[in-house]
Structure formats: C-alpha cells, structure tokens
Amino acid sequence: MKKLLPFRSVLIFGGAGFVGSNWASHALKNTDARVHIFDNLSRTGVQRNLDWLRQESNPPERLKITVADIRDPAAVYKAVASATEIYHFAAQVAVTSSVCDPRNDFEVNAFGTLNILEAARRSGRQPFILFTSTNKVYGNLAEKQLVPMGKRYSALDSKGVNESQPLDLYSPYGCSKGTADQYVHDYSRMFGLPTVVFRMSCIAGPRQFGNEDQGWVAHFLHSALEGKRVTIYGDGRQVRDVLCVHDLVRAFEQVRAQIEKTAGQIYNVGGGMHNSVSLREVIGEIHEVTGKRLYIETQPPRPGDQLYYVTDFGKLHKHTGWKPQHNVRQTIEAIYNWWKEQREIPQPVRLHPIVQPILAPLPEAAS
C-alpha cells in the first residue's frame, strides 16, 4: 500500500518576490503541496514571477494568489487559517527607505509580522513558520579588526559571524527587522509555535530584480549589461558572503524536514567564508562572465554599513547537514543566463496594483 504523505498547505507572504517565487517554484515542482502566494505586488517586475509560477502549477488549482498587504490583519487571518506551513518573506527591505519613512518601515516589518504570528497562534493549527531576518540586526560590527588587502578587506580573526554575536540594531530598518526577528523567536517559546528565524547575508540568483538598496549582485550585473552607472559607497573593498538562492531553498526544506531539531531556533545563513567576496571582486567577476565593464561613481560610506560581514553557518550545518553547493561565479552565471532568457521573452504590459492596508480588527478565534 502506498504510504500517504502529510498534507502540505504552503503559504508564502511576499511570494511574488525574488526569494518567494523561487521557493514557490521549488514547492510546485518537487512536492505535492498546495501553494498560496500572498503579496501586494508593489515591487517592479513581480507580475512576471506570477506568470512564471502559473505556468509551473499543474494542476492550476495547486496555486492560489491573494493580492493583499500584511498590514491588513483580517486578510492575513483569512490566509493563515488553512496553512500548515508559513514562509514570511514580505518586508520593507531598504535601509534608505527606513530612514526616510521610519513609520512605514515599522508598520510593514514589525506590525505586519505580528499580524502573521497572531493569526498563526489563533488558528489553532500550530503551523511551521519560517521568517527571513537579516544580518543588519548585528549592526555595523565596528569592533571587527580589518586590514585592506588588494581589492578587499580581510579580518584579522578570519572568522565568520555566528549566532552568539550580540544584537546591535542600527537604523530604523535594523530596528524593525530585529523586532520582528525577536517576536518570531519568542512566539515559539511562549506559545509553542514551531518557528525558525534565518538571519541572512547576501542572497543572489535568477529572478532577482536588484537595486541599490537590495540585491546588489544582481543590480551590478544588470547595470553592466544595460550600460547603466552604479554608485559605490566607500572604497569597494567591503566584503559580503554570497549565497545562491537555490542553496537557500534547500535550507528552507531541510529545516522544515527536521523540525523536531530546528523548531524555535535562530540560524545565520549565508555563503560562508568560501563565498566571501568584495564589491570590487564582484565587478571583476561580472566582467569575466559577460565581457561588460561596470561604470561606477563613488560616494562616502553610509552610516551603519558593514565593512565586513561573512556568515558562520556552522549551527545550521550541525543541525541539518546543510551547506552551500554554488560558488560566487556560478551564481553570477545563473543570473546572467536568466537575464538573457528574459530579454528574449516579450513581456505583457500590466498595471501592478498596490493594495492600501485596511486595518480591520481580527475575527474572533473559533472556540
């Protein structure tokens, strides 16, 4: 007799975005799960991701799309009611935007996350919840001793950042994401929800519409290919570890599959020391892959920017066996190949609705 697999109802907040659409695609291709995307479609280009996912959904009924905002508690409550798994990727992602409008940043990142957690708690289903936080919760890491060496900074201790690093919320963005990060963690301790927090470094890969504030590897690559100038803040020796989105998707699946061990945990997730690279080195890689040179202008460093951040993902590896499988060159090549494919596909012109939140009260929980 064929063994019946547990029913999976996967709800993805921010599911039309870069990470969300890649995770939805994985679920549609590799599982029998029903996939529910909840997104306000405010990011440029995300409608293309929905078109892509509709083509991959077989049968079409496996994919459900809700256009709504996480600041709307009633819409969130309705979406969460039938979910067995929740992936929370919806966010205000730009430090600069958070400085210009701290209230909006807080309402999306902190208040929106609380809406999701409360809906999950009140549903009575104890759904698995994975929240993508950020390395910005560790502040600018000014205590890190660095020396300039060629095209990059090198750390004298040669160690990545692990989960024991003290929080140092810097900028409204760091504060709002840090608030959400801690709420997700505490709802596991206080209410028994099986939550996991990923504090992520630089994620890159296909389907990423990068810009100056978020997705810088894709932003650099697209700008080089399209002959656009980019601005570098500082001397370009800043170092990040790059993680391919395909490796991130594997991490999602592995922490869910080992929920007995991972529930209630916080993990630093990134490409690690072997995938650490400076801005200058990425520019060189892009030239080697595409033959295009990137035109740059420089500005003084921005307050709160980390000169050096490399992930120590040892805890995640210990708990699940996960480690990256793609290097920086392979990740850049994957983005480049996707960019070429998109250039060959005519794109329909659509209006992208931006849903204004309706701050209605939550429905009463069922008795």
C-alpha positions as a LaTeX table, in Angstrom:
\begin{tabular}{lrrr}
\hline
Residue & $x$ (\AA) & $y$ (\AA) & $z$ (\AA) \\
\hline
Met1 & 0.00 & 0.00 & 0.00 \\
Lys2 & 1.29 & 3.45 & $-0.91$ \\
Lys3 & 2.22 & 5.49 & 2.14 \\
Leu4 & 0.11 & 8.64 & 2.48 \\
Leu5 & 2.20 & 11.79 & 2.84 \\
Pro6 & 1.10 & 14.52 & 5.25 \\
Phe7 & $-0.96$ & 17.21 & 3.55 \\
Arg8 & 1.07 & 20.39 & 2.96 \\
Ser9 & $-0.54$ & 23.77 & 2.54 \\
Val10 & 2.29 & 26.25 & 1.94 \\
Leu11 & 1.54 & 29.94 & 2.48 \\
Ile12 & 4.20 & 32.39 & 1.26 \\
Phe13 & 3.97 & 36.01 & 2.33 \\
Gly14 & 5.90 & 38.00 & $-0.27$ \\
Gly15 & 5.59 & 35.00 & $-2.58$ \\
Ala16 & 5.79 & 37.02 & $-5.80$ \\
Gly17 & 9.23 & 38.38 & $-4.93$ \\
Phe18 & 12.69 & 37.01 & $-5.58$ \\
Val19 & 13.04 & 34.54 & $-2.72$ \\
Gly20 & 9.33 & 33.79 & $-2.51$ \\
Ser21 & 8.90 & 32.90 & $-6.17$ \\
Asn22 & 11.95 & 30.63 & $-6.14$ \\
Trp23 & 10.62 & 28.83 & $-3.07$ \\
Ala24 & 7.13 & 28.56 & $-4.61$ \\
Ser25 & 8.64 & 27.11 & $-7.79$ \\
His26 & 10.53 & 24.51 & $-5.76$ \\
Ala27 & 7.37 & 23.51 & $-3.90$ \\
Leu28 & 5.35 & 23.23 & $-7.11$ \\
Lys29 & 8.00 & 21.12 & $-8.85$ \\
Asn30 & 9.17 & 18.89 & $-6.01$ \\
Thr31 & 6.24 & 18.39 & $-3.64$ \\
Asp32 & 2.50 & 17.76 & $-3.71$ \\
Ala33 & 1.86 & 20.86 & $-1.61$ \\
Arg34 & $-0.77$ & 23.43 & $-2.36$ \\
Val35 & 0.92 & 26.82 & $-2.67$ \\
His36 & $-0.73$ & 30.07 & $-1.63$ \\
Ile37 & 1.03 & 33.31 & $-2.55$ \\
Phe38 & 0.13 & 36.43 & $-0.58$ \\
Asp39 & 1.69 & 39.61 & $-1.99$ \\
Asn40 & 0.77 & 43.27 & $-2.55$ \\
Leu41 & 2.66 & 43.31 & $-5.90$ \\
Ser42 & 4.35 & 46.59 & $-5.03$ \\
Arg43 & 7.77 & 45.60 & $-6.38$ \\
Thr44 & 8.52 & 46.29 & $-10.03$ \\
Gly45 & 8.61 & 43.15 & $-12.17$ \\
Val46 & 7.00 & 40.71 & $-9.75$ \\
Gln47 & 3.99 & 40.14 & $-12.03$ \\
Arg48 & 6.40 & 38.25 & $-14.31$ \\
Asn49 & 7.15 & 35.89 & $-11.44$ \\
Leu50 & 3.44 & 35.15 & $-11.02$ \\
Asp51 & 3.14 & 34.42 & $-14.75$ \\
Trp52 & 6.08 & 32.02 & $-14.42$ \\
Leu53 & 4.56 & 30.24 & $-11.43$ \\
Arg54 & 1.17 & 29.87 & $-13.13$ \\
Gln55 & 2.90 & 28.03 & $-15.97$ \\
Glu56 & 4.55 & 25.68 & $-13.46$ \\
Ser57 & 1.40 & 24.85 & $-11.49$ \\
Asn58 & $-0.01$ & 21.50 & $-12.55$ \\
Pro59 & $-2.90$ & 21.28 & $-11.99$ \\
Pro60 & $-3.57$ & 25.04 & $-11.91$ \\
Glu61 & $-5.65$ & 24.65 & $-8.74$ \\
Arg62 & $-2.48$ & 23.92 & $-6.74$ \\
Leu63 & $-1.55$ & 27.62 & $-6.91$ \\
Lys64 & $-3.60$ & 30.30 & $-5.21$ \\
Ile65 & $-2.76$ & 34.01 & $-5.34$ \\
Thr66 & $-4.03$ & 36.65 & $-2.93$ \\
Val67 & $-3.24$ & 40.29 & $-3.64$ \\
Ala68 & $-3.24$ & 41.90 & $-0.21$ \\
Asp69 & $-0.99$ & 43.54 & 2.39 \\
Ile70 & 0.38 & 42.03 & 5.60 \\
Arg71 & $-0.67$ & 45.21 & 7.42 \\
Asp72 & $-4.27$ & 44.10 & 6.91 \\
Pro73 & $-4.90$ & 41.71 & 9.85 \\
Ala74 & $-8.22$ & 40.41 & 8.51 \\
Ala75 & $-6.65$ & 39.41 & 5.16 \\
Val76 & $-3.72$ & 37.78 & 6.96 \\
Tyr77 & $-6.01$ & 35.88 & 9.33 \\
Lys78 & $-8.05$ & 34.52 & 6.42 \\
Ala79 & $-4.94$ & 33.38 & 4.54 \\
Val80 & $-3.34$ & 31.70 & 7.56 \\
Ala81 & $-6.46$ & 29.77 & 8.59 \\
Ser82 & $-5.74$ & 26.71 & 6.43 \\
Ala83 & $-1.93$ & 26.83 & 6.25 \\
Thr84 & 0.28 & 24.04 & 7.58 \\
Glu85 & 3.46 & 25.96 & 6.69 \\
Ile86 & 4.08 & 29.71 & 6.60 \\
Tyr87 & 7.08 & 31.40 & 4.97 \\
His88 & 7.31 & 35.08 & 5.79 \\
Phe89 & 9.38 & 36.99 & 3.23 \\
Ala90 & 7.23 & 40.15 & 2.91 \\
Ala91 & 9.19 & 43.19 & 4.02 \\
Gln92 & 10.31 & 46.74 & 3.53 \\
Val93 & 13.91 & 45.95 & 2.55 \\
Ala94 & 15.78 & 49.24 & 2.12 \\
Val95 & 17.79 & 50.95 & 4.85 \\
Thr96 & 17.49 & 54.27 & 2.99 \\
Ser97 & 13.69 & 53.97 & 2.79 \\
Ser98 & 13.55 & 53.21 & 6.51 \\
Val99 & 15.44 & 56.42 & 7.25 \\
Cys100 & 13.09 & 58.47 & 5.04 \\
Asp101 & 9.92 & 56.89 & 6.48 \\
Pro102 & 10.52 & 55.02 & 9.74 \\
Arg103 & 6.80 & 54.64 & 10.47 \\
Asn104 & 6.09 & 52.81 & 7.22 \\
Asp105 & 9.16 & 50.64 & 7.77 \\
Phe106 & 7.91 & 49.68 & 11.24 \\
Glu107 & 4.35 & 49.05 & 10.13 \\
Val108 & 5.43 & 46.65 & 7.39 \\
Asn109 & 8.27 & 44.81 & 9.12 \\
Ala110 & 7.19 & 44.76 & 12.77 \\
Phe111 & 3.42 & 45.22 & 12.76 \\
Gly112 & 2.98 & 43.04 & 9.66 \\
Thr113 & 4.97 & 40.25 & 11.29 \\
Leu114 & 2.89 & 40.47 & 14.46 \\
Asn115 & $-0.26$ & 40.11 & 12.34 \\
Ile116 & 1.10 & 36.87 & 10.89 \\
Leu117 & 2.15 & 35.48 & 14.27 \\
Glu118 & $-1.17$ & 36.30 & 15.90 \\
Ala119 & $-3.09$ & 34.74 & 13.03 \\
Ala120 & $-0.98$ & 31.59 & 13.33 \\
Arg121 & $-1.43$ & 31.43 & 17.10 \\
Arg122 & $-5.19$ & 31.92 & 16.88 \\
Ser123 & $-5.63$ & 29.40 & 14.07 \\
Gly124 & $-5.03$ & 26.52 & 16.46 \\
Arg125 & $-3.14$ & 24.58 & 13.75 \\
Gln126 & 0.40 & 25.20 & 15.06 \\
Pro127 & 1.79 & 25.83 & 11.55 \\
Phe128 & 5.51 & 25.75 & 10.89 \\
Ile129 & 6.75 & 29.35 & 10.42 \\
Leu130 & 10.00 & 30.41 & 8.78 \\
Phe131 & 10.95 & 34.09 & 8.90 \\
Thr132 & 13.78 & 35.65 & 6.91 \\
Ser133 & 15.59 & 38.20 & 9.06 \\
Thr134 & 18.83 & 39.98 & 8.19 \\
Asn135 & 22.45 & 40.33 & 9.23 \\
Lys136 & 21.69 & 44.03 & 9.80 \\
Val137 & 20.44 & 43.09 & 13.28 \\
Tyr138 & 24.13 & 42.80 & 14.24 \\
Gly139 & 24.80 & 46.48 & 13.49 \\
Asn140 & 27.93 & 47.74 & 11.76 \\
Leu141 & 30.30 & 45.32 & 13.55 \\
Ala142 & 32.70 & 48.19 & 14.20 \\
Glu143 & 34.74 & 46.05 & 16.60 \\
Lys144 & 35.88 & 43.81 & 13.73 \\
Gln145 & 39.59 & 44.39 & 13.11 \\
Leu146 & 40.14 & 44.78 & 9.37 \\
Val147 & 43.08 & 45.42 & 7.07 \\
Pro148 & 42.85 & 46.41 & 3.38 \\
Met149 & 44.46 & 43.74 & 1.19 \\
Gly150 & 44.31 & 44.29 & $-2.55$ \\
Lys151 & 40.67 & 44.50 & $-3.63$ \\
Arg152 & 39.15 & 43.59 & $-0.26$ \\
Tyr153 & 39.22 & 43.97 & 3.47 \\
Ser154 & 40.45 & 40.99 & 5.45 \\
Ala155 & 39.52 & 40.26 & 9.07 \\
Leu156 & 42.39 & 39.55 & 11.43 \\
Asp157 & 40.39 & 36.82 & 13.20 \\
Ser158 & 39.39 & 35.10 & 9.91 \\
Lys159 & 36.07 & 34.03 & 11.45 \\
Gly160 & 32.51 & 34.43 & 10.30 \\
Val161 & 29.68 & 35.80 & 12.42 \\
Asn162 & 27.72 & 33.21 & 14.40 \\
Glu163 & 24.51 & 33.44 & 16.40 \\
Ser164 & 26.32 & 34.43 & 19.62 \\
Gln165 & 27.09 & 37.86 & 18.15 \\
Pro166 & 25.23 & 40.46 & 20.26 \\
Leu167 & 22.36 & 42.27 & 18.57 \\
Asp168 & 23.07 & 45.91 & 17.75 \\
Leu169 & 20.05 & 47.23 & 15.88 \\
Tyr170 & 21.29 & 50.08 & 13.69 \\
Ser171 & 18.94 & 52.20 & 11.54 \\
Pro172 & 15.13 & 52.02 & 11.57 \\
Tyr173 & 15.38 & 49.02 & 9.22 \\
Gly174 & 17.60 & 47.13 & 11.65 \\
Cys175 & 15.21 & 48.00 & 14.49 \\
Ser176 & 12.08 & 46.86 & 12.66 \\
Lys177 & 13.61 & 43.63 & 11.39 \\
Gly178 & 15.18 & 42.98 & 14.78 \\
Thr179 & 11.79 & 43.50 & 16.44 \\
Ala180 & 10.17 & 41.03 & 14.05 \\
Asp181 & 13.07 & 38.59 & 14.49 \\
Gln182 & 12.59 & 38.56 & 18.28 \\
Tyr183 & 8.81 & 38.31 & 18.10 \\
Val184 & 9.06 & 35.24 & 15.86 \\
His185 & 11.57 & 33.65 & 18.22 \\
Asp186 & 9.51 & 34.44 & 21.32 \\
Tyr187 & 6.23 & 33.11 & 19.87 \\
Ser188 & 7.94 & 29.73 & 19.78 \\
Arg189 & 8.94 & 29.98 & 23.44 \\
Met190 & 5.68 & 31.48 & 24.73 \\
Phe191 & 3.07 & 29.84 & 22.52 \\
Gly192 & 4.79 & 26.72 & 21.23 \\
Leu193 & 4.69 & 27.69 & 17.56 \\
Pro194 & 7.39 & 25.82 & 15.59 \\
Thr195 & 9.25 & 28.86 & 14.25 \\
Val196 & 12.65 & 29.26 & 12.61 \\
Val197 & 14.49 & 32.54 & 12.03 \\
Phe198 & 17.09 & 32.89 & 9.25 \\
Arg199 & 19.44 & 35.87 & 9.68 \\
Met200 & 20.57 & 36.09 & 6.09 \\
Ser201 & 23.56 & 37.59 & 4.35 \\
Cys202 & 23.64 & 38.41 & 0.62 \\
Ile203 & 21.21 & 36.22 & $-1.36$ \\
Ala204 & 21.52 & 36.28 & $-5.15$ \\
Gly205 & 20.25 & 34.34 & $-8.14$ \\
Pro206 & 17.76 & 34.15 & $-11.00$ \\
Arg207 & 14.53 & 36.16 & $-10.83$ \\
Gln208 & 16.16 & 38.90 & $-8.77$ \\
Phe209 & 15.33 & 42.49 & $-9.76$ \\
Gly210 & 18.18 & 44.08 & $-7.83$ \\
Asn211 & 18.58 & 47.73 & $-6.94$ \\
Glu212 & 20.97 & 49.92 & $-4.99$ \\
Asp213 & 19.44 & 49.02 & $-1.63$ \\
Gln214 & 18.74 & 45.34 & $-2.06$ \\
Gly215 & 20.10 & 42.58 & $-4.29$ \\
Trp216 & 23.36 & 44.35 & $-5.08$ \\
Val217 & 24.97 & 41.47 & $-7.03$ \\
Ala218 & 22.06 & 41.38 & $-9.49$ \\
His219 & 21.98 & 45.19 & $-9.53$ \\
Phe220 & 25.65 & 45.33 & $-10.52$ \\
Leu221 & 25.21 & 42.65 & $-13.18$ \\
His222 & 22.07 & 44.12 & $-14.74$ \\
Ser223 & 23.63 & 47.59 & $-14.73$ \\
Ala224 & 26.75 & 46.33 & $-16.53$ \\
Leu225 & 24.66 & 44.55 & $-19.15$ \\
Glu226 & 22.45 & 47.59 & $-19.73$ \\
Gly227 & 25.26 & 50.17 & $-19.63$ \\
Lys228 & 23.95 & 51.90 & $-16.52$ \\
Arg229 & 26.15 & 53.62 & $-13.97$ \\
Val230 & 26.10 & 52.47 & $-10.33$ \\
Thr231 & 27.14 & 54.19 & $-7.12$ \\
Ile232 & 29.53 & 52.57 & $-4.64$ \\
Tyr233 & 29.52 & 53.93 & $-1.11$ \\
Gly234 & 33.06 & 53.66 & 0.24 \\
Asp235 & 36.13 & 52.22 & $-1.45$ \\
Gly236 & 34.58 & 48.99 & $-2.79$ \\
Arg237 & 36.62 & 46.72 & $-0.53$ \\
Gln238 & 33.54 & 45.91 & 1.57 \\
Val239 & 33.10 & 42.14 & 1.90 \\
Arg240 & 29.94 & 40.01 & 1.93 \\
Asp241 & 29.34 & 36.30 & 1.60 \\
Val242 & 27.08 & 35.48 & $-1.34$ \\
Leu243 & 24.54 & 32.66 & $-1.16$ \\
Cys244 & 22.79 & 31.35 & $-4.27$ \\
Val245 & 19.01 & 31.34 & $-3.90$ \\
His246 & 18.93 & 27.67 & $-4.91$ \\
Asp247 & 21.02 & 26.84 & $-1.85$ \\
Leu248 & 18.72 & 28.95 & 0.31 \\
Val249 & 15.72 & 26.99 & $-0.96$ \\
Arg250 & 17.45 & 23.75 & 0.08 \\
Ala251 & 17.95 & 25.25 & 3.54 \\
Phe252 & 14.22 & 26.00 & 3.80 \\
Glu253 & 13.36 & 22.41 & 3.00 \\
Gln254 & 15.96 & 20.94 & 5.33 \\
Val255 & 14.93 & 22.93 & 8.41 \\
Arg256 & 11.28 & 22.04 & 7.80 \\
Ala257 & 12.12 & 18.36 & 7.32 \\
Gln258 & 13.97 & 18.31 & 10.66 \\
Ile259 & 11.50 & 20.39 & 12.62 \\
Glu260 & 11.99 & 18.37 & 15.81 \\
Lys261 & 15.51 & 19.80 & 16.00 \\
Thr262 & 15.10 & 23.19 & 14.30 \\
Ala263 & 11.84 & 24.49 & 15.84 \\
Gly264 & 12.49 & 27.56 & 17.98 \\
Gln265 & 15.98 & 28.10 & 16.55 \\
Ile266 & 17.73 & 31.10 & 15.02 \\
Tyr267 & 20.30 & 30.44 & 12.27 \\
Asn268 & 22.81 & 32.65 & 10.49 \\
Val269 & 22.55 & 31.74 & 6.80 \\
Gly270 & 24.92 & 32.74 & 4.02 \\
Gly271 & 27.57 & 31.58 & 1.63 \\
Gly272 & 30.29 & 31.47 & 4.29 \\
Met273 & 33.98 & 32.13 & 4.04 \\
His274 & 34.42 & 30.24 & 0.74 \\
Asn275 & 31.86 & 32.52 & $-0.89$ \\
Ser276 & 33.07 & 35.79 & 0.59 \\
Val277 & 33.73 & 38.49 & $-1.98$ \\
Ser278 & 34.23 & 42.24 & $-2.12$ \\
Leu279 & 32.35 & 44.71 & $-4.30$ \\
Arg280 & 35.49 & 45.19 & $-6.41$ \\
Glu281 & 35.89 & 41.44 & $-6.84$ \\
Val282 & 32.27 & 41.02 & $-7.95$ \\
Ile283 & 32.79 & 43.76 & $-10.56$ \\
Gly284 & 35.76 & 41.77 & $-11.86$ \\
Glu285 & 33.74 & 38.54 & $-11.94$ \\
Ile286 & 30.96 & 40.25 & $-13.89$ \\
His287 & 33.45 & 41.47 & $-16.48$ \\
Glu288 & 34.90 & 37.97 & $-16.87$ \\
Val289 & 31.46 & 36.35 & $-17.23$ \\
Thr290 & 29.82 & 38.92 & $-19.52$ \\
Gly291 & 32.67 & 40.87 & $-21.11$ \\
Lys292 & 30.95 & 44.06 & $-19.93$ \\
Arg293 & 32.56 & 46.71 & $-17.78$ \\
Leu294 & 30.63 & 48.37 & $-14.99$ \\
Tyr295 & 30.65 & 52.17 & $-14.86$ \\
Ile296 & 30.82 & 53.35 & $-11.28$ \\
Glu297 & 30.88 & 56.54 & $-9.25$ \\
Thr298 & 31.83 & 56.67 & $-5.60$ \\
Gln299 & 30.26 & 58.35 & $-2.59$ \\
Pro300 & 31.30 & 58.44 & 1.09 \\
Pro301 & 30.30 & 55.41 & 3.18 \\
Arg302 & 26.77 & 55.40 & 4.58 \\
Pro303 & 26.18 & 55.29 & 8.35 \\
Gly304 & 25.66 & 51.76 & 9.63 \\
Asp305 & 27.09 & 49.99 & 6.58 \\
Gln306 & 29.09 & 46.90 & 7.49 \\
Leu307 & 32.59 & 46.93 & 6.02 \\
Tyr308 & 32.86 & 43.18 & 6.51 \\
Tyr309 & 30.22 & 40.53 & 7.03 \\
Val310 & 30.77 & 36.81 & 6.49 \\
Thr311 & 28.41 & 34.17 & 7.87 \\
Asp312 & 29.38 & 31.31 & 10.11 \\
Phe313 & 26.63 & 28.80 & 9.23 \\
Gly314 & 28.09 & 26.09 & 11.47 \\
Lys315 & 24.97 & 25.80 & 13.64 \\
Leu316 & 22.70 & 25.18 & 10.64 \\
His317 & 25.18 & 22.64 & 9.25 \\
Lys318 & 25.33 & 20.84 & 12.60 \\
His319 & 21.54 & 20.62 & 12.91 \\
Thr320 & 20.68 & 19.72 & 9.30 \\
Gly321 & 23.85 & 18.90 & 7.36 \\
Trp322 & 23.20 & 21.87 & 5.06 \\
Lys323 & 25.99 & 23.74 & 3.30 \\
Pro324 & 26.18 & 25.80 & 0.08 \\
Gln325 & 26.70 & 23.99 & $-3.23$ \\
His326 & 27.11 & 27.00 & $-5.56$ \\
Asn327 & 30.06 & 29.40 & $-5.64$ \\
Val328 & 30.00 & 33.10 & $-6.50$ \\
Arg329 & 30.92 & 32.58 & $-10.17$ \\
Gln330 & 28.14 & 30.02 & $-10.63$ \\
Thr331 & 25.64 & 32.37 & $-9.00$ \\
Ile332 & 26.58 & 35.25 & $-11.30$ \\
Glu333 & 26.36 & 32.94 & $-14.32$ \\
Ala334 & 22.89 & 31.83 & $-13.24$ \\
Ile335 & 21.67 & 35.44 & $-13.00$ \\
Tyr336 & 23.26 & 36.23 & $-16.38$ \\
Asn337 & 21.59 & 33.26 & $-18.08$ \\
Trp338 & 18.21 & 34.22 & $-16.63$ \\
Trp339 & 18.69 & 37.82 & $-17.79$ \\
Lys340 & 19.37 & 36.62 & $-21.35$ \\
Glu341 & 16.28 & 34.41 & $-21.30$ \\
Gln342 & 14.11 & 37.31 & $-20.16$ \\
Arg343 & 15.39 & 39.54 & $-22.95$ \\
Glu344 & 14.07 & 37.01 & $-25.46$ \\
Ile345 & 10.56 & 36.79 & $-23.97$ \\
Pro346 & 8.08 & 39.57 & $-24.83$ \\
Gln347 & 6.56 & 40.86 & $-21.60$ \\
Pro348 & 2.92 & 42.00 & $-21.43$ \\
Val349 & 2.28 & 45.44 & $-20.04$ \\
Arg350 & 0.29 & 45.33 & $-16.81$ \\
Leu351 & $-0.62$ & 47.65 & $-14.02$ \\
His352 & 0.82 & 46.48 & $-10.71$ \\
Pro353 & $-1.77$ & 47.11 & $-8.02$ \\
Ile354 & $-0.53$ & 48.45 & $-4.71$ \\
Val355 & $-3.01$ & 47.50 & $-2.04$ \\
Gln356 & $-3.63$ & 50.03 & 0.70 \\
Pro357 & $-3.97$ & 48.31 & 4.07 \\
Ile358 & $-7.40$ & 48.15 & 5.67 \\
Leu359 & $-6.64$ & 47.97 & 9.36 \\
Ala360 & $-9.69$ & 45.94 & 10.36 \\
Pro361 & $-9.84$ & 44.05 & 13.67 \\
Leu362 & $-9.09$ & 40.33 & 13.72 \\
Pro363 & $-12.07$ & 37.99 & 13.65 \\
Glu364 & $-12.77$ & 36.23 & 16.89 \\
Ala365 & $-10.95$ & 32.93 & 17.26 \\
Ala366 & $-13.07$ & 29.84 & 16.90 \\
Ser367 & $-13.90$ & 28.21 & 20.20 \\
\hline
\end{tabular}
